[in-house]
Amino acid sequence: MDDLSKMWMNLSLTEEESLDLDTPDEELLDGLERGKFCVLGKLVTDRMISKETIKMTLHCWWKPLGSLSFQVLGENLFLVEFTNVGDKKRILEGRPWVFEGSLFLLEDFDRLSSPSEYTFEKAAFWVRMVNLPLACMNQTTGRRIGSTVGEVEMVDTRADGIGWGEFLRVRILLDLAKPLARGRMLKVKGKSKWIAFQYERLPKFCFYCGVLSHDKTRCLFKSKMRFQENSPEYGMWLRASSPTR
């Protein structure tokens, strides 16, 4: 579809083809109204998964109060329609979702974009910042560190801004084309400390390059990258094993 879109952009249009056809607002009303109950879902995998398999599994996970309907829009691309807008809100807030080890990306349906315009380039993850000094477990420090990784959506703290615990949880919108951040060096009172990251609901990812869109068996860069089975640069330690707080 991407190749076709590029080809269409380079076409030399005739006079008739280049005329703009205005769309009256009343033609959009039904689609705009129903679109409030919809999201687009993209399964990041090379395998083709049937609509019924996806629907059955997600219905079991999500346990919606209303019903769900699925429409195939492309290769592993689905339109999900809820009958309860509260279900939609809860499912979007519960991202990321993982289907058989692969990332199932969800985007709110803006109703005026075509399926090919959804890029699915980013996903939000809860990132645990481990080994932080207690004095740094707060809203300000969490946002400052998180902003070096991606767009910070939320820091999990109490109302007073303090997030004391085994780790500090920060919800960050990540660029899926970039390697997973393994941590950051933090200087506190002149002393440097390694702050390790762990990711909740982390799907399959590449142990060679750290990218989420494939595993090491399909990595195009593995021959160029240093990788030792006994001391890999990326590994399962990036996945948070215990349940969220």
N, C-alpha and C positions, 0 to 999 in steps of 0.2 A: 504493500500500500504506500509506503514511503517513496519507493521508486516511481510509482504512478503519479503521486502528488508532485514530485519534482518535474516529471515529464509534462504534466498539465501546465505547470507554471511557465514552461519554456515554449509552449505552443504559440504560433502566430495566429491570432484569432481573426475571423472574418468580421465584417461590419455587423452582421446579424448576431454573431456569437458574442461580440463585445458589448452589446446593449445591456444595460442594467435593467432587470425586471424587479420592480418594486413589490415588496410583500406587505399587504395591508395588515395592520395590527390585529384585526379580528381573526385572521388566519392563524395567528400565533397563540391565541388565548388558551385553547385546550392543551397544547403542548407545554406552555409555560406553567399552567396550573398543575398538571400531572408531574411535571419535572421537579416540583418541590418535594416529591416523595421518592426521588431516584438518586442513585449514585452509579458511577462507572467503576467497574472492577477489572483489573488486569493481572493475570497470573504470570509471574516471571519464571517461565520454564520453557524448554525446548519441546516438551511432550505436549501432545494434544489431549486435553481433558474434556470430557463431554459435559454439556450443560446440566444434565440430570445429576451427574456425580458431584459437580460443584454445588448445585442447589441443595441436594440432600445433606451434604457435609456441613455447609454453612448454616442451614436451617437448624441442624443439631447443635452447632456451636452457639449461634446467636439467640436461639429460643425466642423468636419475636412474638410480641403480643398479637400482631396481625399476621397477614399472609405475605409471602414473597413471590415475585415472579421474575424470571430471568429471560433476557433476550440476547442472543449472540450477535455481536456487532463486528466481530473480526476474529483473528486467531488468538484464542485465550483472552478475548476481550468481551465483557458482558455488561449489559445494562441491568441493574438490580432495582426493582420497583417495590417499595413498601406500601402497605395500606395504613400504617401508623407512623406519623412523622417523628414520634418519640423513639421508635425503633431505629429509624435512620440516624438520629442524633446520637444515640447510644453506641451504635456500631461505628460511626465515624470517630467518636471519642475513644473507642477501644482499640484503634489502630496502634501498631501494625498487626495484621493477621497472616498466619502462615498455614499453607495448605500442603500437606505431605512434604514438608521441608522447604517448600518454595514460597516466596513472598507473594501475597495476594494484595495488590495495591488498590486502594479505594480513593476516588476523587469525587467531590461533590459535583453534581450535575448542574452546569450553569445554563443549560437549555438552549443556548444560542451558538454553541460550538459544534462542529462536526466531529465524529469519532476520531478522525486522523489528527485533529488539533490537540488532543490530550497527549501530553508528552510522558507522563508518569516518570519523571526524572528524579523525584524526591519522595522521601517517606519519613515519617516522624517515629522516633524510637525513644523509649525511656533509657537513658544512659546512667549507669551507676558510677559515681566517682568514688573510688576506693582509696583508702589511705590518706584521706583529707584530715588535717588537724581539726579538732572540734570547733575551734574558733572560726574556721573557714566554712563550716557547714551552715551556710545562710544564703538568702536570696541573692545578695549582691555578688558574692564570690561565685556561686553557681552559674549565674548569668554571665559573668566575666569569662570564666573558663569555657562555658558552653558556646559562647559567641565565636570562639576561635575554631569551633568544629562545624557549626551550622547555625541555623536560625533557632534561637531559644523560644519555645512556646510556653514553658512552665517550669518552675522549680518547686519540688515537693517539700514544702515546709509548713510549720504551724502559722497561725495568724500573725505571730510576732516576727516572722521571717527567719526563725531558727529551725534547722533541720537535723538536729543531733540524732545519731544512730550509727549503724555499722558502715553506712555509706550515704552519700547525698544523691538523690534522684533528680535528674534534669531531663525534661522532654525536649528533644532537639530534632529539627527538620534537616535530614541529611541528604546530600547530593549522592545519588546512587552510583554515579560514574566515578566517584573518588574512593580510594581505599578507606576502610574503617580506621578511625583514629584509635590508637591503642592506649593513649593517655597523654598527659601533659606534664612538663616540669614546672613546678610552682615554687617560687622563692618566698619564704616567710621569715621575716626578721633576719634576712641575710643568709638563710639556710635553704638550699635547694632540696626539693623532695619530689619523687616520682609519684604522680597521681594516676593510678591505673583505671581504665574504663572497662566496664562490662555492660552488655546490651541485653535487655529483656526481650523475649520472643525473637531472638535472632535466627533467621532462616539459614539455609545453606549458603556458604560463601567460599571464596577462593583462598586457600592457604598459601598460595604463591603471591598474589598481588593484593589480597584483602578486599576485593570488590564483591558486592552482593549479587551481581547479576549472573554469576556462574560459579561452578566449583572448580577445583584444581584440575580435574580431568579434561575440562574444556578451555583452560586458560591459554590465550594466544601469546602470553608474554613469559611463560614459565621457563622457556629455554634461555631467556635473557636475564632471569632473576636468580638471586642466590636463594637456594632452598635446601635445608638439611632436615631429613626426617626426624633426627633426634633433637634438633633445635630450630624449629620453623619460626619465621617472622610473625606468622599469624596462626592461631589455633583455637581449640575449643575453649580455652580459658577466657576468650572474649564473650562467651555466652553465659549470662547469669543463670545459674542452675536452680536457685531457690525461688519460691513464689514472691511476688511483689508484696510490699508492706501494706 
